[in-house]
Every structure is written in structure tokens, then in C-alpha cells.
Amino acid sequence: MSSSTSLPLFDGHSGKYDNKTFWGRFQNFRDVTDPRSMFITDAELQSSVDLIDRFKQGKIDPVSNGEALWRAKKVMDATIHPDTGKSIPLPFRMCSFLPINVVICAGLILPNASVGTTIFWQWINQSYNIALNHSNRNASNTMSNQQVLTAYSTAVAISCSLAVGLGHVVNKLKIPNAAIHSGLKTLVPFTAVTSAGVANVLVMRGNEMKDGIDVKDKYGDVHGKSKVAGKLAVYKVAFSRAVTSFPALILPNIVMSFVEKLSFVQRYPKVKMPINLAVIAAIFNSSLPAAIAMFPQESTIDAGDLEPEFRGLKDRDGQPIQEYIYNKGL
């Protein structure tokens, strides 16, 4: 244990909590998605990088400096891409996801939105998702400008078509119950967002499935690119995106059905929108790290489950490699 009995001994690569369990990964990703990390300054980032570098050189005692080292790791995990080692642009870090998506949700759930307004906010949402997915992808496989443009165009077309099409269908339905009709209309933008979000990941990271991603041994030595690992990485992230949106698709409507019955809300109906956004923010605050935590970012796969060329290889110690590691991205 480190200087604080509540913290494990810092080793430079493991998470503060056990990555082998869902709860441990959830706690680790709460650090990565913590919106407070948006206020990290360049000086703080550089100081954290320097501290970790000094630790790796054996100049920092992890026992007496445990809290400072864990704090530095949190800063780096929230700002630096694990493959490139470069700082991720602030709006596209996972810590920015919650506040930015609350703003986007405000546009997506505007009451009585016109077709133009619906298309505009779906375009904003998918534009942001493209940048987020690209910034947090597995960076061992590069994308051409043409591939990025294709992914962008496809995701926007899917989301806008779903939003406008589903909205039109709901408006045409003759549902006598006004509450049910209103609820269905509220579900439209989130259904479009969820479907397009999955498509966004599949299209945006399709080259990882086609060309493969780096797989490495326990020492971090890369032994080639695997299409099998690439497909697993993309499928896991796509599933996580759907899971992230699902609570925001279902729970706010349930909560708001009770909120709208409150006398205060009935007296001041304009408070419904900010309350709705606060509910969405609270849900995202838990659903995002929970969805990411479903699978370890540094995932493992048995050598026998990869392509034949990865079987029978040995590590730097001459030992047969039984298991490989790959970065699934976020």
C-alpha cells in the first residue's frame, strides 16, 4: 500500500482500482470521464508527465508519493491518448462528453422542433461523435481524409433520416392518449442518436476491422496487426455506445412523468426543460463510465483465438505467448 492506506501501491501502469472487475473498471473510468478534468491546465499536464517520467526512472518513491502519482495518472489518463502519447483536443476528451452532450440534448429535445431544427441538431450531434470517436480510437491504424469524410457523411445521413422519418411516423399515428403520443415523440431523437451512434462507430472505425490493429505481449512488444482483434475492439465500442444512450433513452421519460405532476412544475412549466436536462446529466454521469467499463480498454485475447500467424510466437524471454493485449479504444 502507498502512503495513504486507501490507495494501492502505484506501479505506473495498473489502474487505481481492479481492472479485472466491472466495479473496478467503473471506478477507474469515473476518473477518465470526470468533467472536472476539463479544467486541467497545460502546466498541470506537463507537471504530471514529468512526475510519471521521474517515477519510471526510479527517482520517485511510490510509497511516500502515492497520492501525487495517482493524481498525475488521472490527469494523463484524461488528456493523453494511450497509443499516440499526444494530448487529445479538449472538446473530444471523454471528460468533456457529459457537459457537451447536455447542451446537445437540449437541442435534440426542443419541443415542437421544425424539420430544419431537427436536422441541425442531429448534424451537430453526429459531427461531435465523429470527432470523439476519431480522437479516442485505436491509433495503430490510420484513416485517410476520404475515409473520415465517408464516415461523417454516412453517420449524418443515418441520424437525420431516422430523426425526420421517425418523427413523421409518430405524427401520423392516431394515438388518443396524449401522454403516450408525447412520450413517443420524445423517444424519437434518442432512438435516432442511438442507432446513428452505433453506425458512426462501425463506419468511423471500419478500417480497424478491415486492416487490423496492433496486438502486443505483456511487455508491450507489438507482434503485428490482427483483424480479429480489430473487429472485437469495434464491436465492443459500438455496443458500449448503445448502452450509454439506452438509460438516457428510457429513464428521463419515467422520471419526468412524475416531475410533471408536481404542483410547482405545473405552476411554472418552463422549469421542465432545465429539470429534464439535469436528469439527463445525472444519468450520463453514471451510464457513460458504466458502459465503457463493460470491457477493459486494454483487452486480452488468447493466441488461439487470433489468426494463425500469432500462434507459436515467443516473447523477449523466449516464452511462448499464450495471450495478447490490444487497445479497444473508448
Backbone hydrogen bonds, N-H to C=O, Kabsch-Sander energy under -0.5 kcal/mol:
donor,donor_aa,acceptor,acceptor_aa,energy
2,S,4,S,-0.5
2,S,7,L,-1.5
3,S,63,V,-1.6
5,T,3,S,-0.6
7,L,4,S,-2.2
21,T,18,D,-1.3
25,R,21,T,-2.3
26,F,22,F,-2.8
27,Q,23,W,-2.2
28,N,24,G,-2.2
29,F,25,R,-2.8
30,R,26,F,-1.4
31,D,27,Q,-1.0
31,D,28,N,-0.5
32,V,28,N,-1.3
33,T,29,F,-2.5
34,D,31,D,-0.6
37,S,34,D,-2.2
38,M,35,P,-1.9
39,F,36,R,-1.6
40,I,37,S,-1.4
45,L,41,T,-2.3
46,Q,42,D,-2.6
47,S,43,A,-2.3
48,S,44,E,-2.1
49,V,45,L,-2.5
50,D,46,Q,-2.5
51,L,47,S,-2.1
52,I,48,S,-2.4
53,D,49,V,-2.4
54,R,50,D,-2.3
55,F,51,L,-1.9
56,K,52,I,-2.4
57,Q,53,D,-1.3
58,G,55,F,-1.9
59,K,54,R,-2.8
60,I,54,R,-0.6
65,N,61,D,-1.4
66,G,63,V,-0.6
69,L,65,N,-2.3
70,W,66,G,-2.5
71,R,67,E,-2.2
72,A,68,A,-2.1
73,K,69,L,-2.2
74,K,70,W,-2.1
75,V,71,R,-1.9
76,M,72,A,-2.2
77,D,73,K,-3.0
78,A,74,K,-1.7
79,T,75,V,-0.8
79,T,76,M,-0.6
80,I,76,M,-2.9
81,H,86,K,-2.7
85,G,81,H,-2.3
88,I,79,T,-3.4
92,F,89,P,-1.7
93,R,90,L,-1.5
96,S,93,R,-1.7
97,F,94,M,-0.9
100,I,96,S,-1.9
101,N,97,F,-2.5
102,V,98,L,-1.9
103,V,99,P,-1.4
104,I,100,I,-2.1
105,C,101,N,-2.9
106,A,102,V,-1.8
107,G,103,V,-1.3
108,L,104,I,-2.1
109,I,105,C,-2.0
110,L,107,G,-0.9
113,A,110,L,-0.9
118,T,114,S,-2.5
119,I,115,V,-2.6
120,F,116,G,-2.3
121,W,117,T,-2.3
122,Q,118,T,-2.0
123,W,119,I,-2.3
124,I,120,F,-2.3
125,N,121,W,-2.4
126,Q,122,Q,-2.5
127,S,123,W,-2.3
128,Y,124,I,-2.1
129,N,125,N,-2.4
130,I,126,Q,-2.4
131,A,127,S,-1.8
132,L,128,Y,-2.6
133,N,129,N,-3.0
134,H,130,I,-2.4
135,S,131,A,-2.2
136,N,132,L,-1.5
137,R,134,H,-0.8
139,A,137,R,-0.7
141,N,138,N,-0.9
148,V,144,S,-2.1
149,L,145,N,-2.4
150,T,146,Q,-2.4
151,A,147,Q,-2.4
152,Y,148,V,-2.5
153,S,149,L,-2.6
154,T,150,T,-2.4
155,A,151,A,-2.4
156,V,152,Y,-2.2
157,A,153,S,-2.3
158,I,154,T,-2.4
159,S,155,A,-2.5
160,C,156,V,-2.5
161,S,157,A,-2.0
162,L,158,I,-2.5
163,A,159,S,-2.6
164,V,160,C,-2.5
165,G,161,S,-2.6
166,L,162,L,-3.0
167,G,163,A,-1.8
168,H,164,V,-2.0
169,V,165,G,-2.2
170,V,166,L,-2.6
171,N,167,G,-2.0
172,K,168,H,-1.4
173,L,169,V,-1.2
175,I,173,L,-1.2
178,A,176,P,-0.7
181,H,177,N,-2.2
182,S,178,A,-2.6
183,G,179,A,-2.3
184,L,180,I,-2.4
185,K,181,H,-1.9
186,T,182,S,-1.9
187,L,183,G,-1.6
188,V,184,L,-1.0
190,F,186,T,-0.7
191,T,187,L,-2.5
192,A,188,V,-2.4
193,V,189,P,-2.2
194,T,190,F,-2.8
195,S,191,T,-2.3
196,A,192,A,-2.5
197,G,193,V,-2.4
198,V,194,T,-1.9
199,A,195,S,-2.1
200,N,196,A,-2.8
201,V,197,G,-1.9
202,L,198,V,-2.3
203,V,199,A,-2.6
204,M,200,N,-3.1
205,R,201,V,-2.3
206,G,203,V,-1.2
208,E,205,R,-1.3
209,M,205,R,-0.8
209,M,206,G,-0.5
210,K,206,G,-1.9
211,D,207,N,-3.1
212,G,208,E,-1.1
213,I,226,S,-1.8
215,V,224,G,-2.1
216,K,325,I,-2.6
217,D,221,D,-1.9
220,G,217,D,-1.9
223,H,215,V,-2.7
226,S,213,I,-2.9
230,G,226,S,-1.6
231,K,227,K,-2.5
232,L,228,V,-2.1
233,A,229,A,-2.5
234,V,230,G,-2.1
235,Y,231,K,-2.7
236,K,232,L,-2.3
237,V,233,A,-2.0
238,A,234,V,-2.6
239,F,235,Y,-2.4
240,S,236,K,-2.2
241,R,237,V,-2.3
242,A,238,A,-1.8
243,V,239,F,-2.3
244,T,240,S,-2.4
245,S,241,R,-1.7
246,F,242,A,-1.8
248,A,244,T,-0.6
249,L,245,S,-1.4
249,L,246,F,-0.6
250,I,246,F,-1.7
251,L,247,P,-2.2
254,I,250,I,-1.2
255,V,251,L,-2.8
256,M,252,P,-3.1
257,S,253,N,-1.4
258,F,254,I,-0.8
258,F,255,V,-1.0
259,V,255,V,-2.1
260,E,256,M,-2.8
261,K,258,F,-1.1
262,L,259,V,-1.9
266,Q,262,L,-2.2
267,R,263,S,-1.9
268,Y,264,F,-2.0
271,V,268,Y,-2.0
272,K,269,P,-1.6
275,I,271,V,-2.1
276,N,272,K,-2.6
277,L,273,M,-2.4
278,A,274,P,-2.1
279,V,275,I,-2.2
280,I,276,N,-2.3
281,A,277,L,-2.6
282,A,278,A,-2.2
283,I,279,V,-2.2
284,F,280,I,-2.9
285,N,281,A,-2.0
286,S,282,A,-0.7
286,S,283,I,-1.0
287,S,283,I,-3.3
288,L,284,F,-2.2
290,A,286,S,-1.7
291,A,287,S,-2.5
292,I,288,L,-2.3
293,A,289,P,-2.1
294,M,291,A,-1.1
295,F,292,I,-1.2
299,S,297,Q,-1.3
299,S,326,Y,-1.9
301,I,324,Y,-2.2
303,A,322,Q,-2.4
305,D,302,D,-1.6
306,L,303,A,-1.3
310,F,307,E,-2.1
311,R,308,P,-1.8
313,L,310,F,-0.6
315,D,319,Q,-2.7
318,G,315,D,-2.4
321,I,313,L,-2.9
322,Q,320,P,-0.8
324,Y,301,I,-3.0
325,I,216,K,-2.9
326,Y,299,S,-2.6
328,K,297,Q,-2.7
328,K,326,Y,-0.7
330,L,136,N,-2.3
